[in-house]
Amino acid sequence: MRFHKSNHLRIVFFILLVGVQAAFAQKAGLDITYTVTLSDPTERILRITTDIGNIDQPKLDLALPTWTPGWYVVENYGKNVMRFTVKDDKGNRIEPLKTRKQTWSIPTNGIRRIKVEYEYSATVLGLNQAKVADDYAFFTGIELFLEPVGHRSTPSRLVFTLPQDWQLLSPLKETDDPNTFIAADYDTLVDAPAMMGNFEVTEFDVNGKPHYFSAYPRGTFNAEKTKRFTEMLAATIKAQSEIFGDLPYEKYIAYYFFQPAESNASGALEHLNSYVAFAPQGERSTPESIIGTGSHEFFHTWNVKRIRPAEMWPYDYSRENESPSLWFSEGLTNYYAVVATYRAGVTSKENFLMRAASAAAAIENSEARHYIPPANASASTWVGYDTPQAFTISYYTQGQNLGSLLDLSIRNDTNGEKSLDDVFRALYNEHYKKGRGFTTEELIELINRLTKKDYKPFFDNYIFGVKVPDYDRIFGYAGYQVMKNRRTEAETGFIARPRNGGLGINRVEPNGPAANAGLRAGDVIMKVNGEPSTGFSFTPFIGKEVTLTVARGSSEAELKMTVGERGYTQFELVELPNASPRQIKIREGWLKR
């Protein structure tokens, strides 16, 4: 990929753009060009122009998405749109009719071309938001670009006009002009993050295809760390590609924002041929600490971006897309994130087994597992994806645990001849490559076909039900016994996330230590016993009183909290000393690199 710096008003650009437009005009359907202009970063505004030609219908609806796939929150991006105007090719203004909260209906009877212009307020750095800062800008197309309703499969161009000497990085298909890209269809256009400004880019190769590691701000992830991380990520990508037999893209970008402690930005999000991740600045970010996230997001290249539940094929950008299968799309991605780093030689066998045992323990230590099956947890994600629910369980962890159980069950039922890898290959070839999603029934039928066994009871018990699996039996397929040890840990009675340099309280459990101390949702714990709250361990203070320095609105207070105690069961996988040849065969297949 050529790494571009922006230039303005070049004659060659005009010639190239006209040539590209002519090529598009020869095809049937609309001729669509989106232009993003950033003239003054201090305004925190992106100016969007949508030129649409070859119109041959009495009205054209233009809709802005309400949510970002992979981030299950309705955002209503129309709230950031300002000064929306529509003109015909003679410059006459056309008055649009707002038919839905984010849909504009344009009367186009007798009109062949229109130009839509608006400003977009870009003030939030987030995985599903757009941001303009003094030295960079970042967005994903889903937030900015209007869909001509009924023309989702139509290709389009994307043109950037940026400040002089700003860099530009996009996963979209390049053209001869460094500021112009092509999207095969609307879904591809809006699933493409764009990074502009001053940042670092490192190129590395996997299977003959270019990959890029983008880091902002400059200098926050040094050359030694970058070299090690790109080597680890390349090995992990190669291990994942061996499952499917190909890399389904021409280039790939890993965008990283290394954030100060006071930043509210966190997490990571997958895209069609890229992912975006936030990580802390300084010593807390190492190649080893961020490779797990990289492995997870990259496996989404197949699982959910291409292998997708039928409820999300195609996406409906106008509303929530509920599905009972996110335990598969996210949870099995968690499982394969661990599998891939192990197969790549990035992590150890001991780490792989520990992660399998820890996922099982995390589920069995949750009271909610007795009430909320994985299918229901999946369907409920829209209730509180980025805000806490009163009583919940993670379908990420549920699915990760089910990944081990399904993988070992399939290996056992086929005498080690098939595995969960084969399920993914079949879904990729029989569903994605044929342009369709999968239903739960089709998934069960596929596993039944591979194993010649009936997996409906497995799904009824563990995915649509809350039955506790027989862990000794299933891990025993590979010659392991589950050792359970009772432990204790600190109980604070609150759920928090990093916020404003401290721990932002999202929920306080009734009658718990935090509630008894007077802590409230919305408070930010800045210090504990005079030390920074982020990373503070409460375990040494079980049964003791600690002092919380709490920011509450514009005031600050000190609260006394007695740290409680709760018990939990730790799982450990231990090799059976008398494992049979069959068990050893299955174990060796499971642990094969």
N, C-alpha and C positions, 0 to 999 in steps of 0.2 A: 504494500500500500504506500502510495506517495504521501508524505506528511506535508500538509499544505499550510501556507500562510496566505491571508486574504489580500486581494488587490481589487481596485475599483475601476469601473468604467473603461475597460480595455476593449479595443476594437475586436480583438480576436475572440473575446468572450461573446460579444454580440453575434459574430458570425457563427460560432459554435452553437449558441443557443438557438439561432434561427434554423441551423441544420438539424438539430435534435427535434425542434418543433415540427419541421417538415416531415421527418421520419415518423413522428407520432401521428401526424395528420393523415398519413397514408393508411393508417389502421382504422378500423371501425370503432365507434364509441367516442366518448368525450376526450378532449385534449386538455390535460390538467397540469398546471404548474403552480407549485407553492413556493413562495419566496419569504425568507426570514431576514429581516433587516434589523441590525443593532448598530445604531449610530452613536449613541451616547450612553455608556454603561451606567452613569450616575442616575439616569432616569429610572432604571430598573424596569424597563419596558422593552418587549419584543414587538416589532411591527410585522404583521402577517398579511400577505397578499395571496389571494387564490384566484388565478386566471383559469377560466373554464370555457373552452371552445367546442365546436361541433355539437352544440345543443340542438336537439330536435324533439322537444316535448313542451307542452303548454305551461308546465311549472316544474321547478327543480327544488327539492328539499335538501337543505344542507344541515347536517347534524354533528354536534360535538359530543364525543364520548363522555360518559359520566364516571368511568372508573378505569383503572389500569389493570389488565390481566396479570395475575400473580399477586396483586395487592388488593385484597377483597374488602374494599371500602368505597362507598359511593362518595365521590368528591364534587361532582357537578362543576366541571371546569369552566362552564359558562360564566361563573361568578367573577372570573378574572378578565373577561372580555370587555373592552371599552371602544366607543366610537366606531360601531359596526356600520359600514356603508356598502351599498351595492350599486354598480354602474354598468350600463351596456357599453358596446364597443364604440359608441359615439360620445361617451362621457355623460350621457343622461342618467340621472339618479333613478334607481328603482327602489320602491319601498317594500321591504320584506315583511311577511306576516309571521309572527312568532306563534307556532302551532303547538309546540311543547316547550318545556323549560329550557331545552338546549337545541331546538330545531327551528330553523328559519325557512319559510317557504317563499321561493322567488318566482314571481310570474314571468315566464319566458316565452310566451306565445309570440312567434315571429322574431324572436331574439336568438341569435346564434352564439354570441359570446358575452360573458359577463366578467366583471372584476369585483371581487369582494375584498375589502380592506378593514382591518381592525387592529387595535392595540391589545397586547396581553400583558397584564401585570405579573411579573415574575420575581417574587420576593421570598420564596421559601425553598430552601435546599432540602429535598426529600426524594425518596425513591419513586414517588408518584407525583412529583411537583416540579415546577420550573423555577430557575433562579438566575438572576443577573447580578453579578458583583463587579467590583472595580476592575478586577483582572481576569475574570472568567465568566462564562455563561454556560448553563446546562439545562437541557430539557429532553423529554422523550416525546415523540410525535403525537402520542395519544392525547396530550394535554392541549395541543395547539391547533391541530389540523382538522378542518371540516370534512366530513364524508358526504359526497354527493350520493344521496340515498338511491339504491338500486344500481349503483355502479361500483360496487366494492372491488370487483375483479379488474377494474381498469387501471393500467399503469399510470404513473405520474412522475414528474420531475420535482426535485427540491433544490432551490437555489439559495445560497447564503450571501449576504452582503454584510461584512463585518469590519470593525476598526482595522486600520492599517497594522500589519505585522501580527495580528492575532492568528493563532494556530487553530486548526479545525480537524476534528476526528469524528468520522461517522462510519457505521457498519454497512451503510447502503452501497449499492453498486456505483462505482466511479465512472466518470466520463472523461473526455479529453480536457474539459475545463475543471480546474481544481476546486471550484466552488459549486459545482453542479453534480447532483447525484440522481439516480433513477431507482424507483421502487416498482416492483413487479405488480403490486396491487396495494389497496388501502391498508390491509392488515400488515404488510411488510413495512409500509411507510410509518405507521404509528407505533410499531414495535422497535423503533430504531432510536436509541439515545444519541444525542449529539453533544460533544464537548468542545467548547471554544475558549480561546484565551491563552494563558501562559501556564503550561504544565509539561510534565516529562512523559516521553513515550519510548518504550523499549520493544523492539521487534524480536520474535523468536519463531522458530519453525516447528511444525508438527505434521508429519506425513506429507511434507511438501507444500503445506499451506501456511500462509502468513498469519501470525497471531500477534496481538499487541497488548502490552501492559501499560496502562495510562495511570500516572500518579499525580495527584494535586494535594497540597502545594508542592512546588519544586523543593527538593532537598529533604523532604520528610521521610523518605524511604531510600536509604543510601544505596550506592552501587553494589556493595557486597550483598545486601539483603535482596536487592532486585535480581541479581544473578542467581542466587539460590532459589528464590521464589519462582522465577520463570522456569528454572530447571525442574522443580517439583511439579509445577502446574503442567508443563509439557509432558512429563512422565505420566501424570494422572490422566490427562486428556487421551494419551495414547492407549492407556489401559481401558478407558471407557470406550474408545472407538473400536477396540477389538471385540467388544460384545456385539456391536451392530454391523461391523464390516466397512464403515465409511465415516467420513466427517461431512455432514450434509450442508456445507457452506463453502464459500470461496475465501473468506477471511473471518477472523474472530477478534473481538476486543474485550479485555477485562478492564473496566474503569474503576479506579480506586480513589476515594476521597479520604485522606488521613486527617481526622478531626481532633481539635483540642478538647480537653475534658469537659468544658462547659457547653459543648455542642449538643443539641437535641437530636441530631441526625444519627441514625443507627440502622443496622440491618443490611440486607442485600436483596437484589431482585434480578431474576433471569429475563433475558430477551431472546429473540430468534437466533442471532449470532453474536451475542454480547451479554455481559452482565455488569451490574453496577453494585459496588460494595462500599460501605463506610467502615472505617477502622480507626482506632485511637492513634494519635501521634506518639512518637517517642518509643521507649523501650518496650511498651506493652504490645507493640506490633512487631512480630517476627515472622519469617516465612512459615515457621511451624504453627504459629497461632492463627494464621489466616488461610492456610491451605485447605482446612476442612470446609470453610465457607466456599472457597473456590471450587472444590470438588462437587459440593452440593449444587451450586448454581450451574456449573457446567453440565452436570448430568441432566439438568432440565432442558438442555439442547434437544434431547429426545423425549424425556418424560415430562409431559404437559405442554411443551411448545409444539411438539409434533405428535406424540402419543397422548391423546387427550380424551377425557370423558365425553361421552356423546352430548351431555348437557351443555358443553362449552364448544360444540362444533356445529356451526360456526359460533364465534363469540357474538353475544348481543351486548353491544356497548351502551345501550340505553338503560339497562337495569341490572340488578343482581342476577348472577348465573349460578344458582344453587346446584350442588352436586353431592351425592353420597360417596364420591370416590376420591376425595382429596387425601384420604389416608394413603391411597395408592400414589397419587401424583406428587405429594409432598413427603409422606412418610417413607415410601420405598426409595425416594430420592435421598432421604437421610441415610437409609441403609446402604445404598450404592455409593454414597459419598465416602463411607468408611471402607466398603469393599474396594473401591478404586484406588484409594491412597495405599491400602495394603498391597493390592496386586502390583502397584507401581513401585513398591519398595520404599515408599515414603514413610510409612508407619510399620510397626512391628506386628508379629502374630499376637503377642501379648496384648497390644493395644486393641487389635481387632476383636479378640475374645472378650476383653474387658468392656468394650463398647456394646457388644451383643448382650452381655450380662446386665450392664447398667440400664439399657433400654427396658429390659424385662422388669428389673427392679423398680424403675421409675413408674411403670404402669401399676405394678402390684402394690406400691406404696401410696397410690392415689385412691382416696375414697370415691372420687367421681367415676373411677373405672367400673364400679358396681352399678352405675346408673346410666352412663353415656357410652354406647357402643361407638366404634370408629365411624360407621356410616352416619350416625346422628351428629357426632362431633364435626364431621366434614360439612354436612348441610347447614350447620349452625355458625359457620365461620363468619358470615356477614353480620351476625349479631354483635360481635365484638372482636374483629380481627386485630385492631391496633389499640383497643381499650379493653380493660379486664372485665370478665363476666363474673357474676357472683359465685358460680359453681361450674367448673369446666375442667376439661382435660385436653391435652395436646394431641391432635391427630397426627402431628409430625412424629411424636414419640410412639404413639400407638402403631403407626405404620412402620416405623423403624423396627419395632419388636416383631410385627407381623412379617416383615421381610425375612428375618432369620427363620421364623417358624415355617413360612411358605417354602423358602429355599430348601431347608432341610427335609421337609415333607415330600417335596417333589423329587429330591435326590433319593430319598428312601423308597418312594413308590416306583421308581424307575431303575432301582439298583445302581444308582450313580450315573445313569446314562443321560439324564436330563436335569435341568436346574432352572432357577428363576431367570437366568440369562435367556433361556429358550423362550420363555413367556414374552420377554421384552422384544426379542427378535421377531417373534410371530406378530405381536401387536404392531411393530414398526412396518413390517412387510405387508400384512394383511389388512391393516386399518389405515395408518398414516399414508402409505404409498398409494392407497386406493381412495384417498380423500374423504375419510370418515373417522368419527370418533368411535369409542367402544362403550358398550353398556356393561353393567355388572353381570348380566346373564351371558353375554358373549365372552367375558373374561373367564367365568366359570367353565363354560363349554370348551374354551381353548385349553385350560389346564386339564380338564377331563380328557381331552383328546391326546395331550402329551403324555399323561400318566396312565391312561386307561383306568382311572379311578374316579369316584364321584366326590367332587369337592364342595358340593352344595352344603353338606353338614358343616364343613370347616367355616364357610362363609356365614351360615346361620348362627353358629356358636360364637365366633370370634369377631365378626365384622358387623353383623346385624344384631348380635347378641352380646352379652357381657360374661359369658362363661369363662372361667379361669382356665387357661391352657394347662395341659399336663407337661410342664417344662422338662421334667426328668425324662419322660418318654421321647419328646421331640428332640431335645438336645442329645438324648441318648442314641438317636440314629447315627450321630457322628462320634459316639463313644465318649460323651461327656456327662458328668453328673453335675447338678446344680447345687452348690453348697450355699446355704443361707445363714447369714450371721446378723444378729440383732445389734444395732448401733443406736446412738443418740446424737442429736444435733440441736442447734439453737433454734428456738421458736420465737420470732419477733412479732408475728401477728400482722404483718403488713406485706403488700406486694409493691415493688418499686421498680422504676427504670431510671437510668442516668438522665439527669436534667439540670441544666444551668450549673454544672460543676458539682452537683450533689446527687442525692437519691430522691427522685420525685415520687411521692406516694400516690399510687393509683387506687389502692383499696386497703381498707383497714378491717380486719376480721373482728366481728362482735365479741366482746368479752376477752379479747386476747391481750398480750402485753402492750402492744401499741395503743389499743383503744383505752386501756386502763391508764396509760400515761397521758392521754389527751391528744394523741396524734390524729390528724384528719387527712382525708383524701385531698390532694392538692398541695399539701405541705411539701417542702423540700428539706431533707436532712442534709445539712452542710457539713457537720462534724459530729463525731462520736468520741466522747472523752477527749475532745480537743484535737483529734486526728481527722483527716479527710474521710468522709463517709464512703466514697467509692472504693471498693476493695476491702473494706473493714470486715474482719471476721468476728462474729458475735459468739462463736463457739466457746472460746476461753472464758466467757462471761456468763455462762449458764448459771442461773440462780443468783446472779449478782446484779446490782444496779449500775446502769450506765447513764451518762448525760448526753442528751441529744440537743445539738444546736440546730434550731429549725427556722427556716425562712417561711413566713406566712404572709403572702401579699407583700406589703412594703415594710412590714415589721419583722423582728427576729425575737425568738424566745428560746429558753432552755427548758427542756422537759426531762424528767427522771423516769426511766423505764427499767423494770426488772425483766431480764432476759429469761424466757421460758425454755422448756425442754420438750422435745418430742422424739419418739422412737421411730426407727425405720429399719427395713430389712435390706441388707446388702447381698447381692447375688455374685457368685463366682463360679465360672465353668472350670471343672477339674476333670482331667482325663481319667477314664476308668482304667484300672490296671489290667483288667482282663478283657479288653475290647476284642470283639470278634473280627475276623477278616472283613466281613461286610461293613461293620462299623468303621474300621480303619480305611476302607476304600472310600466311603462317603466322607469321612473326615479329610482325607487327602484331596478329594475333589473340591470340598468346600474351601480348603486352605491353599489350593493351588495358585501359584503366581504365574 
